[in-house]
């Protein structure tokens, strides 16, 4: 984890800005009864689908409503600004931001989730770079074509990064020293448009597998870039398939996700609500993994595997309270 800490100070300003924006104009939660506001992610992405599964299985025990966001980085700011009660985020994002914000450092893991994969996209036909510019336009014949097929091909190139990939990409570049230049994009659609327009040579976006947006792309236009380097902790390499892009046994950089909660006062209203959600998810984990739910649930091996983040004690406290009378007898 220490490899992530040097950029915490550099990202603190970004985090503070996100917190201010979130407190001023947080996305509205869904209408109706709501006992826990859950910071999810962009509509149609995996975070939102996991939330729908949580509400389907546990909504009768604790009323859940979604707070849409741009992803894990904004979810941390929503939690810090009290605009959400629990939220989903990547482990590396939490570890990076906790050195710069006390509220992030105190967050607790309700349950571990699937791994997010770094999806790196390039143009199948290649990108033009190095052109001489005249009156704001490239001079014909002065550029060269670069084909980006492996992560190391990104040396010295420009990338559009979306959501949590903005921190992940910069963290990796500090590790590998490829001198990649990053432009932040507000959405996958904006990043892909920047790629098509030749403003960048690749797109970074983090999402669980399978990504609906990636599954709609065609291999005549886009190529998934292979990650074959040895990843620094807490990352790992996972192989997945996207038949639409001709990517079989494709190596992705992966990082775990967590459902996170502030350390609510034991016995208080929100402590009890989060504890109820935690107990319900643990109890129904087999059903989530075996039923018609998102395949990301199958990646959860142990409900208490929180990768160094303190576990929210709610389920354990409820179990202890429930068994206390029996012990006294």
PLY file of the C-alpha trace (Angstrom):
ply
format ascii 1.0
element vertex 329
property float x
property float y
property float z
element edge 328
property int vertex1
property int vertex2
end_header
0.00 0.00 0.00
2.93 2.35 0.60
3.44 2.72 -3.15
0.13 4.60 -3.31
0.78 7.13 -0.53
3.04 9.64 -2.34
0.15 10.85 -4.50
-2.27 11.36 -1.61
-1.26 14.99 -1.10
-1.52 15.69 -4.83
-5.05 14.30 -4.97
-6.31 15.92 -1.76
-7.24 19.11 -3.61
-9.25 17.10 -6.13
-10.97 15.22 -3.32
-11.83 18.43 -1.49
-13.30 19.89 -4.68
-15.41 16.79 -5.21
-16.66 17.03 -1.64
-17.69 20.65 -2.15
-19.45 19.84 -5.41
-21.17 16.87 -3.83
-22.40 18.90 -0.87
-23.73 21.62 -3.17
-25.33 19.45 -5.84
-25.41 15.81 -4.86
-27.40 13.64 -7.27
-30.90 13.15 -5.87
-31.76 9.85 -4.22
-34.71 7.94 -5.61
-38.14 9.00 -4.41
-40.00 7.00 -1.78
-39.12 5.52 1.59
-35.39 5.53 2.17
-33.50 4.30 5.23
-30.03 4.05 3.66
-28.73 6.19 0.81
-26.26 4.13 -1.24
-23.64 5.95 -3.35
-23.50 3.79 -6.47
-22.09 4.95 -9.81
-23.03 5.87 -13.38
-26.37 4.59 -14.58
-26.10 1.25 -16.37
-22.71 0.35 -14.92
-21.91 -2.51 -12.56
-22.16 -0.52 -9.30
-25.76 0.32 -10.14
-26.51 -3.31 -11.02
-25.04 -4.54 -7.72
-27.17 -1.99 -5.88
-30.26 -3.32 -7.66
-29.35 -6.82 -6.49
-28.88 -5.60 -2.90
-32.27 -3.91 -2.93
-33.94 -6.95 -4.50
-32.63 -9.28 -1.78
-32.54 -7.00 1.27
-34.94 -4.16 0.48
-37.69 -5.65 2.59
-35.41 -5.50 5.65
-33.91 -2.04 5.12
-35.18 0.44 2.51
-32.38 1.37 0.10
-32.21 4.22 -2.38
-29.47 4.92 -4.91
-27.39 8.09 -5.11
-25.93 7.99 -8.65
-22.38 9.27 -9.05
-19.38 9.21 -11.36
-17.94 6.24 -9.46
-15.87 5.29 -6.43
-13.88 8.52 -6.17
-17.02 10.65 -5.99
-18.64 8.10 -3.69
-15.93 8.79 -1.11
-16.66 12.49 -1.33
-20.40 11.82 -0.98
-19.74 9.82 2.19
-17.43 12.53 3.54
-20.04 15.21 2.83
-22.87 13.16 4.43
-24.63 12.97 1.08
-24.73 9.16 1.28
-24.88 6.67 4.16
-22.95 3.81 2.53
-21.11 3.62 -0.78
-19.08 1.49 -3.16
-15.44 2.19 -3.97
-12.25 0.56 -5.18
-9.66 -0.47 -2.60
-6.86 1.52 -4.25
-8.97 4.68 -4.28
-9.68 4.30 -0.56
-6.02 3.65 0.22
-4.87 6.65 -1.81
-7.35 9.09 -0.30
-7.19 7.97 3.34
-3.85 9.66 3.96
-5.38 13.00 3.03
-8.81 12.80 4.65
-9.74 11.63 8.15
-13.27 10.68 7.13
-11.95 8.27 4.50
-9.41 6.80 6.91
-12.23 5.95 9.34
-14.46 4.19 6.78
-15.29 0.56 7.49
-16.01 -2.34 5.13
-19.57 -3.65 5.19
-18.80 -6.46 2.73
-16.20 -7.10 0.01
-17.40 -7.04 -3.58
-16.19 -7.94 -7.06
-12.97 -6.70 -8.63
-12.98 -3.74 -10.98
-10.98 -4.24 -14.17
-8.97 -1.51 -15.87
-10.32 -1.54 -19.41
-7.79 0.10 -21.75
-9.12 0.83 -25.24
-7.29 1.96 -28.37
-8.23 2.40 -32.02
-7.87 -0.77 -34.08
-6.50 1.24 -37.02
-4.06 3.11 -34.79
-3.69 6.77 -33.87
-1.77 9.58 -35.51
0.83 11.29 -33.32
3.71 13.75 -33.73
2.16 15.85 -36.49
3.49 19.33 -37.12
0.70 21.83 -36.49
0.08 24.85 -38.71
-2.73 27.28 -37.90
-4.16 24.69 -35.52
-4.25 21.89 -38.10
-1.86 18.96 -38.68
0.41 19.21 -41.70
-0.16 16.17 -43.96
2.68 13.67 -43.99
4.27 14.87 -40.73
2.59 12.39 -38.36
3.19 8.72 -37.63
0.75 5.92 -36.80
1.00 4.20 -33.42
-0.71 0.90 -32.67
-1.45 0.38 -28.96
-1.86 -3.32 -28.24
0.01 -3.79 -24.95
0.21 -1.53 -21.91
3.87 -0.74 -22.54
2.92 0.71 -25.95
1.45 3.66 -24.02
4.88 5.13 -23.23
4.77 8.88 -23.79
1.22 8.84 -25.17
-1.92 10.65 -24.05
-4.84 8.89 -22.35
-8.41 9.92 -21.46
-9.24 8.54 -17.99
-12.73 8.15 -16.54
-13.74 8.08 -12.85
-11.53 6.02 -10.54
-9.19 5.29 -13.47
-7.98 8.87 -13.12
-6.22 7.99 -9.86
-5.38 4.43 -10.88
-3.70 5.52 -14.10
-1.53 8.11 -12.40
-0.61 5.65 -9.65
0.49 3.07 -12.22
2.48 5.64 -14.12
4.43 6.50 -10.98
5.16 2.79 -10.63
6.18 2.07 -14.24
7.56 5.45 -15.30
5.95 5.41 -18.76
5.37 9.20 -18.72
1.78 8.88 -19.88
-0.14 12.16 -20.12
-3.64 12.02 -18.65
-6.75 13.99 -19.56
-9.78 13.53 -17.29
-13.07 12.63 -18.97
-16.51 12.87 -17.38
-17.85 9.70 -18.98
-16.93 6.72 -21.15
-18.76 8.35 -24.05
-16.70 11.54 -23.75
-13.46 9.56 -23.48
-14.27 7.50 -26.59
-15.09 10.66 -28.51
-11.68 12.08 -27.53
-10.10 8.87 -28.81
-11.98 9.01 -32.13
-11.04 12.68 -32.59
-7.34 11.93 -32.15
-7.02 13.97 -28.94
-5.80 10.88 -27.05
-4.38 7.51 -28.04
-6.18 5.37 -25.46
-9.03 5.33 -22.92
-8.81 4.15 -19.29
-12.06 3.15 -17.56
-12.57 0.90 -14.53
-15.64 -1.30 -14.27
-16.62 -4.79 -13.25
-16.89 -7.56 -15.81
-18.78 -7.72 -18.05
-19.17 -4.04 -18.87
-22.35 -3.30 -20.88
-20.64 -0.32 -22.54
-17.57 -2.34 -23.56
-19.77 -5.21 -24.74
-21.41 -2.90 -27.29
-18.13 -1.96 -29.03
-16.90 -3.68 -32.20
-13.39 -4.90 -32.97
-13.28 -3.17 -36.35
-13.10 0.14 -34.48
-11.67 -0.58 -31.02
-9.08 -2.86 -29.45
-8.68 -3.90 -25.82
-5.10 -3.33 -24.67
-3.41 -6.22 -22.83
-1.93 -5.68 -19.34
0.99 -8.09 -18.97
3.18 -6.24 -16.45
3.71 -7.40 -12.87
1.22 -5.27 -10.93
2.05 -3.51 -7.66
-0.13 -4.25 -4.59
-3.12 -4.14 -4.16
-3.56 -4.92 -7.85
-3.63 -8.30 -9.57
-4.07 -9.60 -13.12
-7.34 -11.35 -14.03
-8.25 -12.87 -17.39
-11.69 -12.31 -18.88
-13.37 -12.49 -22.30
-15.06 -9.98 -24.61
-15.99 -11.92 -27.73
-17.27 -8.76 -29.44
-13.73 -7.35 -29.35
-11.99 -10.63 -30.12
-10.48 -10.63 -26.62
-10.25 -14.16 -25.24
-8.32 -14.92 -22.03
-7.50 -11.22 -22.05
-5.32 -10.04 -19.12
-6.77 -7.09 -17.19
-5.40 -5.19 -14.21
-7.88 -5.76 -11.36
-8.53 -4.23 -7.93
-11.15 -5.26 -5.31
-14.21 -3.19 -4.44
-15.80 -2.71 -1.03
-19.17 -1.57 0.26
-18.16 1.08 2.80
-19.78 2.74 5.80
-18.78 5.49 8.23
-18.24 4.23 11.81
-21.74 4.91 13.04
-22.33 5.00 16.80
-22.95 1.47 18.11
-26.64 0.97 18.87
-27.67 4.07 16.93
-30.25 4.17 14.15
-27.78 4.12 11.25
-25.57 1.53 12.92
-28.60 -0.77 13.15
-29.61 -0.12 9.55
-26.13 -0.84 8.16
-25.86 -3.90 10.42
-29.17 -5.16 9.04
-27.94 -4.71 5.46
-24.64 -6.40 6.28
-26.31 -9.38 7.95
-28.76 -9.75 5.08
-26.03 -9.70 2.40
-23.90 -12.24 4.27
-26.90 -14.49 4.87
-27.98 -14.38 1.23
-24.51 -14.44 -0.38
-25.06 -17.96 -1.73
-28.33 -16.88 -3.34
-26.66 -13.82 -4.89
-23.94 -16.04 -6.33
-26.22 -18.79 -7.62
-29.33 -16.92 -8.72
-29.96 -14.63 -11.66
-27.92 -11.77 -10.21
-24.83 -9.96 -11.50
-21.87 -12.36 -11.97
-19.67 -10.08 -9.86
-21.13 -11.66 -6.72
-19.40 -14.93 -7.64
-16.04 -13.25 -7.02
-16.74 -12.77 -3.29
-14.87 -15.61 -1.58
-15.13 -14.66 2.11
-17.51 -12.07 3.55
-14.84 -10.86 5.99
-12.01 -10.51 3.43
-11.68 -6.73 3.59
-8.05 -6.33 2.44
-6.84 -4.43 5.49
-9.85 -2.12 5.83
-11.50 -2.38 9.25
-14.68 -4.48 9.19
-17.95 -2.82 10.11
-18.87 -4.61 13.38
-22.63 -4.53 12.94
-23.35 -8.15 12.00
-21.07 -9.45 14.74
-22.69 -7.12 17.27
-26.18 -8.25 16.27
-25.18 -11.91 16.51
-23.68 -11.35 19.96
-26.81 -9.55 21.13
-29.08 -12.27 19.76
-27.13 -15.07 21.47
-26.56 -13.25 24.77
-29.80 -14.47 26.45
-29.04 -18.04 25.43
-25.57 -17.80 26.96
-26.99 -16.45 30.20
-29.23 -19.49 30.42
0 1
1 2
2 3
3 4
4 5
5 6
6 7
7 8
8 9
9 10
10 11
11 12
12 13
13 14
14 15
15 16
16 17
17 18
18 19
19 20
20 21
21 22
22 23
23 24
24 25
25 26
26 27
27 28
28 29
29 30
30 31
31 32
32 33
33 34
34 35
35 36
36 37
37 38
38 39
39 40
40 41
41 42
42 43
43 44
44 45
45 46
46 47
47 48
48 49
49 50
50 51
51 52
52 53
53 54
54 55
55 56
56 57
57 58
58 59
59 60
60 61
61 62
62 63
63 64
64 65
65 66
66 67
67 68
68 69
69 70
70 71
71 72
72 73
73 74
74 75
75 76
76 77
77 78
78 79
79 80
80 81
81 82
82 83
83 84
84 85
85 86
86 87
87 88
88 89
89 90
90 91
91 92
92 93
93 94
94 95
95 96
96 97
97 98
98 99
99 100
100 101
101 102
102 103
103 104
104 105
105 106
106 107
107 108
108 109
109 110
110 111
111 112
112 113
113 114
114 115
115 116
116 117
117 118
118 119
119 120
120 121
121 122
122 123
123 124
124 125
125 126
126 127
127 128
128 129
129 130
130 131
131 132
132 133
133 134
134 135
135 136
136 137
137 138
138 139
139 140
140 141
141 142
142 143
143 144
144 145
145 146
146 147
147 148
148 149
149 150
150 151
151 152
152 153
153 154
154 155
155 156
156 157
157 158
158 159
159 160
160 161
161 162
162 163
163 164
164 165
165 166
166 167
167 168
168 169
169 170
170 171
171 172
172 173
173 174
174 175
175 176
176 177
177 178
178 179
179 180
180 181
181 182
182 183
183 184
184 185
185 186
186 187
187 188
188 189
189 190
190 191
191 192
192 193
193 194
194 195
195 196
196 197
197 198
198 199
199 200
200 201
201 202
202 203
203 204
204 205
205 206
206 207
207 208
208 209
209 210
210 211
211 212
212 213
213 214
214 215
215 216
216 217
217 218
218 219
219 220
220 221
221 222
222 223
223 224
224 225
225 226
226 227
227 228
228 229
229 230
230 231
231 232
232 233
233 234
234 235
235 236
236 237
237 238
238 239
239 240
240 241
241 242
242 243
243 244
244 245
245 246
246 247
247 248
248 249
249 250
250 251
251 252
252 253
253 254
254 255
255 256
256 257
257 258
258 259
259 260
260 261
261 262
262 263
263 264
264 265
265 266
266 267
267 268
268 269
269 270
270 271
271 272
272 273
273 274
274 275
275 276
276 277
277 278
278 279
279 280
280 281
281 282
282 283
283 284
284 285
285 286
286 287
287 288
288 289
289 290
290 291
291 292
292 293
293 294
294 295
295 296
296 297
297 298
298 299
299 300
300 301
301 302
302 303
303 304
304 305
305 306
306 307
307 308
308 309
309 310
310 311
311 312
312 313
313 314
314 315
315 316
316 317
317 318
318 319
319 320
320 321
321 322
322 323
323 324
324 325
325 326
326 327
327 328
